[in-house]
Amino acid sequence: MTKNPVSVSDINVTIQADEAKAISPDLFGIFFEDINYAADGGLYAELIQNRSFEYSSQDHPDWNFFTAWELLQDGGSCRLALESESPIHPNNPHYLVLELEGGTCALKNGGFAGIALQAGESYDVSLYARTLAGDIDGLKVRLEGRLGENLGEVALGRPNAEWQKYTATIQATGQDTFARFILFIEGAGTLALDSFSLFPQKTFHNRPNGLRADLAQVIADLEPKFIRFPGGCLVHGDGLENMYRWKDTIGPIEHRREQPNIWNYHQSVGLGYFEYFQFCEDIGAKPIPVVPAGVCCPNTGAKYTGRWEEGQEGLPMDDMPDYVQEVLDLIEWANGDPTTTWGAKRAEAGHPEPFGLEYLGLGNEDRITPVFVERFKMIYEAVKAAYPEIKVIGTVGPRPSGFDYEEGWKVAREFDLEMVDEHGYKDPEWFWENLERFDSYDRSSPAVYLGEFAAHDMGRKNTLRSALAEAAYMASFERNGDIVQLASYAPLLAKNKYTQWIPDLIYFDNVRITPSINYYVQQLFSLNAGDRYLSTDIASGDAGDKLTLSCVQDSDSGDIILKLISRADEPLNVSIKLTGLESIQAIAQCTVLTGDPLADNPFNNAFRDELDTLPQTMEIQVSDSFVYAMPAHSLSVIRIKSQGSERQ
């Protein structure tokens, strides 16, 4: 962009459609990390908490194996114990044992801060049970409202001496946000129980073991071109034993290995690799799984020691060949024919066709040490030898500058990586000051994925000011879309009262969802993306540091999409001239997000269903040369159709 000295009230923009460059068609996507209860108690639709009695103080200092459960007794005596001999599966080692002396006792589970039931909806119930001694007369499940009212119940039958899965369906007769699950047991004897589940049949795309329908839909409404998962710091974990191992997250639920979450809660891994890939497919997003680069999180143990960025350890070199094979097996699982070893396991899970994996993230915010580089090199070279078509995304540390950033880029250039993952959490001013950051990037170097970025404002709040700063930065992504090929805000989800990190893109509780102001910026860019960047000259004078823009074209429709971002305190008159076009339609769609720059996401104050600041769409008159009155503190997206455009 060139700038000439003119007055603020006379801003001239020239768009040259005949001077364009190809940019990434996959630029805007999302990053999902299991932080802020994003998975269990969030996107994953399971309603029972601690369903396999695998919680412990390693998850949270106040937790134990019985957390979220309560023993109720009625006319009998009953004792609880935890056992690990002869479990359902070695990956699921603990189970509950009840000793009954006669009569009735019951187990209650309140879910994740209550179980939200919808009247008339059906819920699948399941659990594993076996009788160890004596005579257990039968099992019955009831769903109760907060006042004890019966909202539906079903008998499960009489357990025998072997582990057996008992299933049934309950249709809720009433609605309650704080319902609870109760299992009634009658008889005298000893009973083993494990792997409970209460699952709504109505999930996103009606998938068994699927996703919470409304929350998944809000994510789908972003129309992301890709999903990066499952983290983040979650991937390399709080120590080597806590690294995220993808093979532990596939197969039957009762065969998956649960583990502590680095963010101080628990991963049931019910939302595992199959479910992640399936969600990508359901919403038309490319999967970008991230695997550890053979090292654990640099912040391992820091919450206890206070020594941050000093805890990185590498897998023993003797273990690395097996780990390298684990990464190669992931690619075979995703893309292999059903006749291959791991492609067959994907097919057995219900997906015989390959998932079409293109990208693989290797590492996340790692310290670029000799320990890291040695292991990264082993994995990278093995992947490229076996699967040269896979685009490997490297890491350049947690910040957009500094030692790890510089060393990470050296490694990327040395190995000739396809792409690196840059991160940046800064205040809004930093984003405005760095709009030309990528203009000077070497086009012969690896491409850039902005895997995590967000403007942190006023003590990490979601303000319009932060959203507009992100919009300005994203406009620079489009201008540099030949080198900046992927970008995603972080974090994506946050549960009310259960957050470890703010700000976030989407806030929710068990029944309500509040997208942030920043969500609407991400959505406007994603829904109005293009694959060609049109040359743009702006003469803005005194408004040069208050106004930025980008202009792209969608080749499929022919639409010209102009995005203007202003942080000026006053409206701006922008004279726009379009050149190099045959003809355009006289009416364009214009969507505007504007308001008080300090407008705050209501989640931070009082949880509400709607924001005060929302995008508004209207029609405006356009021509080859027109004037647009741009509101103060605003993002405007003007979509101009060419004559004969496919999108009418």
C-alpha positions in Angstrom: 0.0 0.0 0.0 1.2 3.5 -0.8 0.2 6.6 1.2 0.0 10.2 0.1 -0.7 13.2 2.3 -4.4 14.1 2.2 -6.9 15.3 4.7 -8.8 12.9 7.0 -12.0 13.8 5.4 -10.7 12.9 1.9 -9.5 9.3 2.0 -9.0 7.9 -1.5 -8.8 4.2 -2.2 -8.0 2.7 -5.6 -8.6 -1.0 -6.2 -6.9 -2.5 -9.3 -8.7 -5.7 -10.1 -6.4 -6.4 -13.0 -3.4 -6.4 -10.6 -4.0 -9.4 -8.4 -2.1 -12.3 -6.8 -3.2 -15.7 -5.7 -3.6 -16.1 -2.0 -4.5 -19.1 0.2 -8.1 -20.2 -0.1 -7.8 -21.9 3.3 -6.7 -18.8 5.2 -9.3 -18.6 8.0 -10.0 -21.6 10.3 -10.2 -22.4 14.0 -8.1 -23.9 16.7 -9.7 -26.2 19.2 -7.9 -26.9 22.5 -9.3 -28.7 25.5 -9.0 -25.7 27.8 -11.8 -24.0 29.7 -13.7 -27.3 29.8 -14.0 -27.1 26.0 -14.4 -30.9 25.6 -15.7 -32.7 28.7 -18.6 -30.7 29.9 -18.5 -28.7 26.7 -18.4 -29.7 23.1 -18.4 -33.4 23.9 -22.1 -34.3 24.6 -21.6 -36.8 27.4 -23.6 -35.7 30.5 -22.0 -37.9 33.2 -18.9 -36.5 34.9 -16.2 -38.9 36.0 -18.0 -41.7 34.2 -15.2 -44.3 34.7 -13.9 -43.3 38.1 -10.5 -42.1 36.7 -10.5 -38.7 38.4 -7.7 -38.1 40.9 -5.8 -35.4 42.6 -3.5 -35.3 39.6 -6.3 -33.7 37.7 -7.2 -31.2 40.5 -6.0 -31.1 44.1 -9.5 -31.4 45.5 -10.6 -34.4 43.4 -10.6 -38.1 43.9 -11.9 -41.2 42.2 -15.4 -40.6 43.5 -15.6 -36.9 42.5 -19.1 -36.0 41.1 -20.7 -39.1 42.6 -22.7 -39.4 45.8 -23.9 -42.6 47.6 -27.6 -42.6 48.6 -29.1 -45.3 50.9 -32.7 -46.3 51.5 -33.5 -49.1 53.9 -30.1 -50.9 53.7 -26.4 -50.6 54.2 -24.0 -50.0 51.4 -20.3 -49.4 51.2 -18.1 -48.0 48.3 -14.6 -49.1 47.3 -12.4 -48.6 44.3 -10.8 -51.6 42.6 -8.4 -52.2 39.7 -8.2 -56.0 39.5 -9.7 -57.4 36.2 -11.0 -54.2 34.7 -13.0 -54.0 31.5 -9.8 -52.9 29.7 -6.2 -52.1 30.9 -6.6 -48.6 29.6 -9.5 -48.1 31.9 -8.1 -49.5 35.1 -10.4 -48.4 37.9 -14.0 -49.3 38.7 -16.4 -48.9 41.5 -17.4 -51.7 43.9 -20.6 -51.6 46.0 -21.1 -53.9 48.9 -24.9 -54.2 49.7 -26.2 -55.9 52.8 -29.8 -55.8 51.5 -32.4 -53.3 50.6 -31.8 -50.4 48.1 -29.0 -48.0 47.6 -28.3 -45.6 44.9 -25.6 -43.6 43.2 -26.1 -40.0 42.1 -24.2 -38.0 39.5 -25.0 -34.4 38.9 -23.1 -34.1 35.7 -21.0 -31.0 34.9 -22.7 -28.4 37.2 -26.0 -30.0 36.5 -27.5 -32.1 33.7 -29.6 -30.2 31.2 -32.6 -32.2 30.1 -35.0 -31.2 27.4 -38.6 -32.4 27.6 -39.5 -34.9 25.0 -35.8 -35.6 24.0 -34.4 -39.1 24.2 -31.3 -40.0 26.1 -29.2 -43.1 25.8 -28.1 -44.7 29.1 -25.4 -47.3 29.4 -23.1 -48.7 32.0 -21.0 -51.8 32.6 -21.7 -54.1 35.6 -20.8 -57.5 37.0 -21.8 -59.3 40.2 -18.8 -60.3 42.3 -20.7 -62.0 45.1 -24.2 -62.6 46.4 -27.4 -61.7 44.6 -28.1 -58.4 43.0 -31.8 -58.2 42.1 -31.6 -55.5 39.5 -30.6 -52.1 38.3 -32.7 -49.1 37.5 -31.8 -45.6 36.2 -33.9 -42.5 37.0 -33.5 -39.0 35.8 -34.6 -36.6 38.5 -35.2 -32.9 38.5 -33.6 -30.5 41.0 -36.6 -30.9 43.4 -36.5 -34.7 43.1 -39.3 -35.1 40.5 -39.1 -38.2 38.3 -38.3 -37.1 34.7 -38.0 -40.7 33.4 -36.7 -44.0 34.4 -35.8 -47.4 33.0 -34.9 -50.9 34.3 -31.5 -52.3 33.1 -31.8 -55.9 34.2 -30.0 -58.3 36.5 -26.2 -58.3 36.3 -24.3 -61.5 36.0 -20.7 -62.6 36.9 -19.0 -61.2 33.8 -18.6 -57.6 32.7 -21.6 -56.8 30.6 -22.8 -53.5 29.0 -26.4 -52.6 29.8 -28.1 -50.1 27.6 -31.5 -48.4 27.5 -33.2 -45.2 26.4 -35.1 -42.6 28.5 -37.4 -40.0 27.1 -37.4 -37.0 29.4 -40.8 -36.0 30.6 -39.8 -32.6 31.7 -37.2 -29.9 31.3 -34.6 -29.1 33.9 -31.2 -27.4 33.8 -30.0 -29.0 37.0 -31.2 -32.6 36.7 -29.3 -35.5 38.0 -28.7 -39.2 37.1 -29.5 -41.8 39.7 -28.7 -45.5 39.6 -30.8 -47.7 42.0 -29.4 -51.1 43.1 -31.4 -53.7 45.0 -30.2 -56.9 46.7 -27.5 -58.3 48.9 -24.0 -58.8 47.4 -21.1 -57.1 45.8 -21.4 -55.3 42.5 -18.7 -53.8 40.2 -19.7 -50.8 38.0 -17.8 -48.8 35.4 -18.1 -46.7 32.2 -21.4 -44.9 32.8 -23.0 -42.8 30.1 -26.0 -40.5 29.6 -25.9 -39.2 26.1 -28.5 -37.2 24.2 -29.5 -38.8 20.9 -29.8 -35.4 19.4 -26.2 -34.6 18.8 -24.6 -32.6 15.9 -25.4 -34.5 12.8 -26.9 -37.1 15.1 -23.6 -38.8 15.6 -23.3 -41.5 18.3 -20.7 -40.4 20.9 -21.0 -37.0 19.2 -21.0 -33.3 19.9 -23.4 -31.0 21.7 -25.6 -29.9 18.8 -26.0 -26.2 19.5 -22.4 -25.5 20.4 -21.1 -27.4 17.4 -23.4 -25.4 15.2 -22.1 -22.1 16.5 -18.6 -23.3 15.5 -19.9 -24.6 12.2 -21.4 -21.2 11.5 -17.9 -19.8 11.3 -17.4 -21.9 8.2 -13.8 -22.5 9.0 -11.6 -23.8 6.3 -9.6 -26.0 8.8 -9.6 -27.1 12.4 -6.3 -27.4 14.3 -6.7 -29.9 17.3 -6.4 -31.1 20.1 -4.0 -28.3 21.3 -2.0 -26.4 22.2 -0.1 -27.0 25.3 -2.4 -30.0 25.8 -0.6 -31.8 23.1 2.9 -32.0 24.6 1.4 -32.3 28.1 2.6 -31.7 31.6 5.5 -34.1 31.5 6.3 -36.9 29.2 3.8 -39.3 30.7 1.1 -36.7 30.0 1.8 -36.2 26.3 -1.3 -36.6 24.1 -1.0 -40.0 22.4 -3.6 -40.3 19.6 -3.9 -44.1 19.7 -5.2 -43.8 23.3 -8.2 -41.8 22.0 -9.7 -44.1 19.4 -11.7 -47.3 19.6 -14.5 -48.2 22.0 -15.0 -45.6 24.8 -14.2 -48.1 27.5 -10.9 -48.9 25.8 -9.6 -45.3 25.7 -7.0 -44.1 28.2 -8.1 -41.1 30.2 -5.6 -38.8 31.7 -5.1 -35.5 33.6 -5.5 -32.3 31.6 -2.6 -29.8 31.7 -5.2 -27.1 32.5 -6.0 -28.7 35.9 -9.0 -30.9 35.0 -9.6 -34.2 33.2 -9.7 -35.7 29.7 -12.0 -38.6 29.2 -10.9 -38.6 25.5 -14.5 -39.4 24.5 -13.8 -36.6 22.1 -10.9 -38.3 20.4 -9.2 -38.4 17.1 -12.1 -40.1 15.3 -14.5 -37.6 16.6 -12.2 -34.7 15.7 -11.8 -35.9 12.1 -15.5 -36.6 11.8 -16.3 -33.1 12.9 -13.9 -31.6 10.4 -15.6 -33.7 7.7 -19.1 -32.7 8.8 -18.4 -29.0 8.5 -16.2 -29.1 5.5 -13.0 -28.1 7.3 -9.5 -29.6 6.7 -8.1 -31.5 9.7 -4.8 -30.2 11.2 -3.8 -32.6 14.0 -0.9 -31.6 16.1 1.4 -34.2 17.6 4.2 -33.7 20.1 7.7 -33.3 18.7 9.1 -35.9 21.2 9.3 -33.3 24.0 6.9 -32.3 26.8 5.7 -28.8 27.6 8.4 -26.3 28.6 6.2 -25.3 31.5 6.0 -28.8 32.9 5.7 -28.6 36.7 5.8 -24.8 36.7 2.5 -24.5 38.6 4.3 -26.2 41.5 7.8 -24.9 41.2 7.2 -21.4 39.7 10.0 -22.1 37.1 8.4 -21.4 33.8 9.9 -22.5 30.5 12.4 -24.8 32.2 10.6 -28.1 32.3 11.1 -29.4 28.7 12.2 -33.0 28.6 12.7 -35.2 25.6 11.6 -38.8 25.1 14.6 -41.1 25.6 16.2 -41.7 22.3 15.7 -45.5 22.7 11.9 -44.7 22.6 12.0 -42.5 19.6 11.8 -45.1 16.9 8.5 -46.4 18.3 7.3 -42.8 18.7 8.2 -42.0 15.1 6.2 -45.0 14.0 3.3 -43.8 16.1 3.2 -40.6 14.0 3.5 -42.5 10.8 0.6 -44.7 11.9 -1.5 -41.6 12.4 -1.1 -40.7 8.8 -1.9 -44.3 7.7 -5.0 -44.2 10.0 -6.2 -41.0 8.4 -5.4 -41.7 4.8 -4.7 -45.4 4.4 -6.7 -47.9 2.5 -8.9 -50.2 4.6 -6.5 -53.0 3.7 -3.7 -51.3 5.7 -3.3 -52.0 9.4 -4.4 -48.6 10.7 -6.7 -47.8 7.8 -8.6 -50.9 8.8 -9.1 -49.6 12.3 -10.6 -46.4 10.9 -12.9 -48.5 8.7 -13.9 -50.6 11.7 -14.9 -47.3 13.5 -17.3 -46.6 10.6 -15.3 -44.6 8.1 -14.0 -46.8 5.3 -13.1 -43.8 3.1 -9.8 -41.9 3.9 -10.1 -38.6 5.7 -7.8 -36.9 3.3 -5.2 -35.5 5.7 -3.1 -32.8 4.1 -1.4 -31.1 7.1 0.4 -32.3 10.2 1.4 -30.0 13.0 4.7 -31.1 14.6 5.2 -29.5 18.0 3.7 -26.5 19.8 5.4 -23.5 21.4 8.4 -25.6 22.1 11.7 -24.4 23.3 14.1 -24.7 20.3 16.8 -26.6 22.2 19.2 -29.3 20.9 16.9 -31.9 22.6 13.9 -30.6 20.6 15.8 -30.2 17.3 17.2 -33.8 17.4 13.7 -35.3 17.9 11.9 -33.0 15.5 14.4 -33.9 12.8 13.9 -37.7 13.3 10.1 -37.3 13.0 10.1 -34.8 10.2 12.5 -36.8 8.0 10.5 -40.0 8.6 7.2 -38.4 7.6 8.7 -36.8 4.5 10.3 -40.1 3.4 7.0 -42.1 3.9 4.5 -39.4 3.0 6.1 -36.6 1.0 2.7 -35.2 0.2 2.0 -34.3 3.8 2.7 -30.6 4.7 4.4 -30.5 8.0 3.9 -27.4 10.1 6.8 -26.6 12.4 6.9 -24.4 15.5 8.7 -21.1 16.3 7.9 -20.8 20.0 5.1 -19.0 21.9 5.9 -15.4 20.9 6.2 -13.4 17.7 9.8 -12.5 18.6 12.7 -13.7 20.9 15.1 -16.6 21.0 12.7 -19.5 20.2 11.2 -17.5 17.4 14.6 -16.8 15.8 15.9 -20.3 16.4 12.6 -21.9 15.2 12.9 -20.0 11.9 16.5 -21.2 11.5 15.3 -24.8 11.9 12.4 -24.2 9.5 14.8 -22.9 6.8 17.4 -25.6 7.5 14.8 -28.4 7.0 13.0 -26.5 4.2 9.6 -26.9 6.0 6.4 -26.1 4.1 5.1 -24.0 7.0 5.7 -22.7 10.5 3.2 -22.0 13.3 3.6 -18.5 14.8 1.7 -17.4 17.9 1.0 -14.0 19.3 -1.1 -12.6 22.2 -0.6 -8.9 22.4 -2.5 -5.7 23.3 -4.6 -4.0 20.5 -2.0 -1.3 19.9 0.6 -4.0 19.0 -1.6 -5.3 16.2 -2.1 -1.9 14.7 1.7 -1.2 14.9 2.5 -4.5 13.1 0.2 -4.3 10.1 3.3 -4.4 7.8 4.9 -7.3 9.6 4.5 -9.9 6.9 5.1 -7.5 3.9 8.9 -8.2 4.2 8.8 -11.9 4.8 10.9 -13.9 2.3 8.6 -15.5 -0.2 11.0 -18.3 -0.7 10.9 -19.2 3.0 8.4 -21.5 4.6 4.8 -20.2 4.7 3.2 -19.0 7.9 0.3 -20.3 9.9 -0.8 -17.8 12.6 -2.0 -20.7 14.8 -2.8 -18.7 17.9 -3.4 -15.0 18.1 -5.7 -12.6 20.0 -5.7 -9.0 21.1 -5.8 -8.8 24.9 -7.5 -5.6 26.1 -8.3 -4.1 29.5 -7.2 -7.1 31.6 -7.9 -9.6 28.9 -11.4 -8.6 27.9 -13.3 -9.2 24.7 -13.8 -5.5 23.6 -14.8 -4.1 20.3 -11.4 -2.4 20.3 -9.7 -5.8 20.6 -11.9 -7.2 17.8 -11.1 -4.3 15.5 -7.4 -4.7 16.2 -7.6 -8.4 15.2 -9.6 -7.4 12.1 -6.8 -5.0 11.0 -4.2 -7.7 11.5 -6.3 -10.2 9.6 -6.5 -7.7 6.7 -2.8 -7.8 6.6 -3.0 -11.7 6.4 -5.1 -11.3 3.3 -2.7 -8.8 1.8 0.1 -11.3 2.4 -2.0 -14.4 1.7 0.7 -15.8 -0.5 2.9 -16.3 2.5 0.4 -16.2 5.4 -1.6 -19.3 4.4 -3.5 -20.2 7.6 -4.8 -18.3 10.7 -6.8 -19.1 13.8 -7.9 -17.2 16.9 -7.2 -18.8 20.3 -8.7 -20.1 22.5 -12.0 -21.1 20.9 -14.3 -22.1 23.8 -14.8 -21.2 27.5 -17.3 -22.5 29.9 -18.9 -20.0 32.4 -17.1 -20.3 35.8 -14.7 -22.9 34.5 -12.1 -20.9 32.6 -8.3 -21.1 32.8 -7.7 -18.5 30.1 -9.4 -15.3 28.8 -10.3 -13.8 26.5 -11.9 -16.5 24.3 -14.1 -16.6 21.2 -17.2 -18.4 22.4 -18.6 -18.5 25.9 -21.2 -21.0 27.1 -22.8 -22.9 30.0 -24.9 -26.0 29.9 -27.8 -24.3 28.0 -26.6 -20.9 26.7 -24.0 -19.7 24.3 -22.6 -16.2 23.9 -20.3 -15.6 21.0 -17.9 -12.7 21.7 -17.6 -9.6 19.6 -14.4 -11.1 18.3 -16.4 -14.1 17.1 -18.2 -11.9 14.6 -15.0 -10.5 13.2 -13.7 -14.1 12.6 -17.0 -15.0 11.0 -17.1 -12.0 8.8 -13.6 -12.7 7.5 -14.2 -16.4 7.0 -17.6 -16.0 5.2 -16.1 -13.3 3.0 -12.8 -14.8 2.1 -11.3 -14.9 -1.3 -8.5 -16.6 -3.3 -7.1 -13.5 -5.1 -5.8 -10.3 -3.4 -6.4 -7.2 -5.5 -3.8 -4.5 -5.5 -5.0 -1.6 -3.3 -3.6 1.9 -3.0 -4.8 4.1 -0.1 -4.2 7.8 0.5 -5.3 8.4 4.0 -3.2 11.3 5.3 -3.8 11.9 9.0 -6.0 8.8 9.2 -3.1 6.6 8.2 -2.7 5.0 11.6 -6.5 4.7 12.1 -7.7 3.0 8.9 -6.6 -0.1 7.1 -8.3 -2.3 4.5 -7.9 -5.3 2.2 -9.7 -6.3 -1.0 -10.0 -9.9 -2.2 -11.9 -11.7 -4.9 -13.7 -15.0 -4.8 -13.0 -16.7 -8.1 -16.0 -19.0 -7.8 -18.5 -16.2 -7.7 -16.5 -13.3 -9.1 -17.4 -11.2 -6.1 -15.1 -8.4 -5.0 -15.0 -8.2 -1.2 -13.7 -5.0 0.4 -12.9 -5.0 4.2 -12.3 -1.6 5.8 -11.3 -1.3 9.5 -11.3 2.1 11.3 -10.3 2.9 14.9 -10.9 6.6 14.3 -13.1 8.5 16.8 -15.1 10.1 14.0 -16.8 8.8 10.8 -14.6 8.8 7.7 -15.6 9.4 4.1 -13.8 6.9 1.9 -13.7 7.5 -1.8 -13.4 4.1 -3.5 -12.4 3.7 -7.1 -12.5 0.2 -8.8 -10.4 -0.3 -11.9 -9.8 -3.3 -14.2 -13.4 -4.6 -14.0 -15.8 -5.1 -16.9 -18.9 -4.3 -14.9 -20.4 -4.6 -11.4 -23.9 -4.7 -10.0 -25.2 -1.4 -8.6 -26.3 -2.8 -5.3 -23.8 -4.3 -2.9 -24.2 -6.0 0.5 -22.5 -4.1 3.3 -22.1 -5.6 6.8 -21.0 -3.3 9.6 -19.7 -4.0 13.1 -19.5 -0.8 15.1 -20.1 0.7 18.5 -18.4 1.8 21.7 -14.8 0.6 21.4 -14.8 -0.4 25.0 -18.0 -2.5 24.6 -17.2 -5.7 26.5 -18.4 -9.2 26.0 -21.2 -9.6 28.5 -19.8 -12.9 29.8 -17.3 -10.9 31.7 -20.0 -9.0 33.5 -23.4 -10.8 33.5 -24.0 -13.9 31.4 -26.5 -12.9 28.7 -27.7 -14.5 25.5 -27.1 -11.6 23.2 -24.4 -9.0 22.7 -25.2 -5.3 22.4 -22.7 -5.0 19.6 -23.7 -7.2 16.6 -23.0 -7.0 12.9 -25.7 -5.2 10.8 -26.3 -5.9 7.1 -27.7 -3.5 4.6 -27.6 -2.7 0.9 -25.7 0.2 -0.5 -25.3 1.8 -3.9 -21.9 1.2 -5.6 -20.3 2.0 -8.9 -16.8 2.1 -10.4 -16.3 5.2 -8.2 -18.3 5.7 -5.0 -18.1 7.3 -1.6 -18.6 5.1 1.5 -19.4 6.8 4.8 -17.5 4.7 7.3 -18.6 4.7 10.9 -16.2 5.4 13.7 -14.6 2.3 15.4 -15.9 -0.1 12.8 -15.3 -3.1 10.5 -17.2 -2.8 7.2 -17.4 -5.7 4.7 -18.7 -4.6 1.3 -19.4 -7.4 -1.1 -19.7 -6.3 -4.7 -21.1 -8.6 -7.3 -20.0 -8.5 -10.9 -22.6 -8.7 -13.6 -23.7 -12.3 -14.0 -22.4 -13.3 -10.6 -23.3 -16.8 -9.6 -24.4 -15.7 -6.2 -27.6 -13.7 -6.5 
